[in-house]
Amino acid sequence: MEIQAGLVTYVDLSVGDYFYTNNIDITETHIVNFAGISGDFFDVHMDKEFARKKGFSDKIAHGLLILSLVDGLKNRSPVQLNAIASLGWEKCECKAKVTPGESSHCKTTKANNS
């Protein structure tokens, strides 16, 4: 069931309950700044022509950048989880590459009761 806006505790949720975050527009500035912070200057993130030669339409955002932005979206969502830590990131799925100018969001789902 889709979770409605408001403060939600873990015990209020059933397996399969979910919510969507708002969108964020990914910019070249996000990518460049993340490269500087992470030290990941791999050409597919920094060089549009290199990325095109590898089959992409443009340079692509770092997967960990998108994961970081998604965590921020989750924390600013109208659904507020009453929690002190985010666990289970190993189950996170990125559905597609993200290029500058595209928008991203997240669907957060309670997967189990443990």
C-alpha positions as a Markdown table, in Angstrom:
| # | Residue | x | y | z |
|---|---|---|---|---|
| 1 | Met | 0.0 | 0.0 | 0.0 |
| 2 | Glu | 1.3 | 3.5 | -0.7 |
| 3 | Ile | 2.3 | 5.3 | 2.4 |
| 4 | Gln | 0.7 | 8.7 | 2.9 |
| 5 | Ala | 2.6 | 11.9 | 4.0 |
| 6 | Gly | 3.5 | 12.2 | 7.6 |
| 7 | Leu | 5.6 | 10.7 | 10.3 |
| 8 | Val | 5.8 | 6.9 | 10.0 |
| 9 | Thr | 7.4 | 4.4 | 12.4 |
| 10 | Tyr | 8.8 | 1.0 | 11.4 |
| 11 | Val | 6.1 | -0.9 | 13.3 |
| 12 | Asp | 3.4 | 1.0 | 11.3 |
| 13 | Leu | 4.6 | -0.5 | 8.0 |
| 14 | Ser | 3.7 | -3.8 | 6.4 |
| 15 | Val | 5.9 | -5.6 | 3.9 |
| 16 | Gly | 5.3 | -4.1 | 0.5 |
| 17 | Asp | 4.3 | -0.6 | 1.8 |
| 18 | Tyr | 6.1 | 2.0 | -0.3 |
| 19 | Phe | 6.4 | 5.7 | -1.1 |
| 20 | Tyr | 7.9 | 7.8 | -3.9 |
| 21 | Thr | 10.2 | 10.7 | -3.4 |
| 22 | Asn | 10.1 | 13.9 | -5.3 |
| 23 | Asn | 12.3 | 14.3 | -8.4 |
| 24 | Ile | 15.7 | 15.9 | -8.6 |
| 25 | Asp | 17.2 | 17.2 | -11.9 |
| 26 | Ile | 20.7 | 15.9 | -12.3 |
| 27 | Thr | 23.2 | 18.6 | -13.5 |
| 28 | Glu | 26.7 | 18.6 | -14.8 |
| 29 | Thr | 27.6 | 20.5 | -11.7 |
| 30 | His | 26.4 | 17.5 | -9.6 |
| 31 | Ile | 28.7 | 15.2 | -11.6 |
| 32 | Val | 31.7 | 17.4 | -11.5 |
| 33 | Asn | 31.4 | 18.1 | -7.8 |
| 34 | Phe | 31.0 | 14.4 | -7.0 |
| 35 | Ala | 34.0 | 13.6 | -9.1 |
| 36 | Gly | 36.0 | 16.1 | -7.0 |
| 37 | Ile | 34.7 | 14.7 | -3.7 |
| 38 | Ser | 35.1 | 11.0 | -4.6 |
| 39 | Gly | 38.2 | 11.2 | -6.8 |
| 40 | Asp | 36.4 | 9.3 | -9.5 |
| 41 | Phe | 37.3 | 11.1 | -12.7 |
| 42 | Phe | 36.7 | 8.1 | -15.0 |
| 43 | Asp | 36.2 | 9.3 | -18.5 |
| 44 | Val | 32.6 | 8.1 | -18.9 |
| 45 | His | 31.7 | 10.6 | -16.2 |
| 46 | Met | 33.9 | 13.5 | -17.4 |
| 47 | Asp | 34.2 | 13.3 | -21.2 |
| 48 | Lys | 31.1 | 13.5 | -23.3 |
| 49 | Glu | 32.9 | 12.2 | -26.5 |
| 50 | Phe | 34.4 | 9.2 | -24.6 |
| 51 | Ala | 30.9 | 8.4 | -23.2 |
| 52 | Arg | 29.4 | 8.6 | -26.7 |
| 53 | Lys | 32.1 | 6.2 | -28.1 |
| 54 | Lys | 31.0 | 3.8 | -25.3 |
| 55 | Gly | 27.4 | 3.9 | -26.5 |
| 56 | Phe | 25.9 | 6.6 | -24.1 |
| 57 | Ser | 24.1 | 9.7 | -25.3 |
| 58 | Asp | 26.2 | 11.9 | -22.9 |
| 59 | Lys | 28.5 | 11.5 | -19.9 |
| 60 | Ile | 26.8 | 9.6 | -17.2 |
| 61 | Ala | 26.4 | 10.3 | -13.5 |
| 62 | His | 28.3 | 8.2 | -10.9 |
| 63 | Gly | 26.1 | 5.4 | -9.4 |
| 64 | Leu | 27.2 | 6.5 | -6.0 |
| 65 | Leu | 26.2 | 10.1 | -6.7 |
| 66 | Ile | 22.7 | 9.0 | -7.6 |
| 67 | Leu | 22.5 | 6.8 | -4.5 |
| 68 | Ser | 23.6 | 9.8 | -2.4 |
| 69 | Leu | 21.0 | 12.1 | -4.0 |
| 70 | Val | 18.3 | 9.5 | -3.5 |
| 71 | Asp | 19.1 | 9.3 | 0.2 |
| 72 | Gly | 18.7 | 13.1 | 0.4 |
| 73 | Leu | 15.4 | 12.9 | -1.5 |
| 74 | Lys | 14.2 | 10.2 | 0.9 |
| 75 | Asn | 15.1 | 12.3 | 3.9 |
| 76 | Arg | 13.2 | 15.3 | 2.4 |
| 77 | Ser | 10.2 | 13.3 | 1.4 |
| 78 | Pro | 6.7 | 14.2 | 2.6 |
| 79 | Val | 6.8 | 10.7 | 4.2 |
| 80 | Gln | 9.1 | 11.0 | 7.2 |
| 81 | Leu | 10.5 | 7.7 | 8.5 |
| 82 | Asn | 11.0 | 7.9 | 12.3 |
| 83 | Ala | 14.5 | 6.3 | 12.1 |
| 84 | Ile | 18.1 | 7.0 | 12.9 |
| 85 | Ala | 19.8 | 4.9 | 10.2 |
| 86 | Ser | 19.2 | 3.7 | 6.7 |
| 87 | Leu | 19.9 | 0.0 | 6.3 |
| 88 | Gly | 19.6 | -2.3 | 3.3 |
| 89 | Trp | 21.3 | -0.3 | 0.6 |
| 90 | Glu | 22.7 | -3.5 | -0.8 |
| 91 | Lys | 19.2 | -4.1 | -2.2 |
| 92 | Cys | 19.1 | -0.8 | -4.0 |
| 93 | Glu | 18.5 | -1.1 | -7.7 |
| 94 | Cys | 19.5 | 1.5 | -10.3 |
| 95 | Lys | 17.1 | 1.0 | -13.3 |
| 96 | Ala | 19.0 | 3.0 | -15.9 |
| 97 | Lys | 21.9 | 5.3 | -16.5 |
| 98 | Val | 21.5 | 9.0 | -15.6 |
| 99 | Thr | 22.8 | 11.8 | -17.8 |
| 100 | Pro | 22.9 | 15.6 | -17.1 |
| 101 | Gly | 19.5 | 17.1 | -17.7 |
| 102 | Glu | 17.6 | 14.0 | -16.6 |
| 103 | Ser | 15.5 | 13.7 | -13.6 |
| 104 | Ser | 15.7 | 11.0 | -10.9 |
| 105 | His | 13.5 | 9.8 | -8.0 |
| 106 | Cys | 13.2 | 6.9 | -5.7 |
| 107 | Lys | 10.6 | 4.3 | -4.7 |
| 108 | Thr | 11.2 | 3.1 | -1.2 |
| 109 | Thr | 9.6 | -0.2 | -0.2 |
| 110 | Lys | 9.6 | -2.1 | 3.1 |
| 111 | Ala | 11.0 | -5.4 | 1.9 |
| 112 | Asn | 10.8 | -7.6 | 5.1 |
| 113 | Asn | 10.2 | -7.6 | 8.8 |
| 114 | Ser | 13.8 | -8.1 | 10.0 |
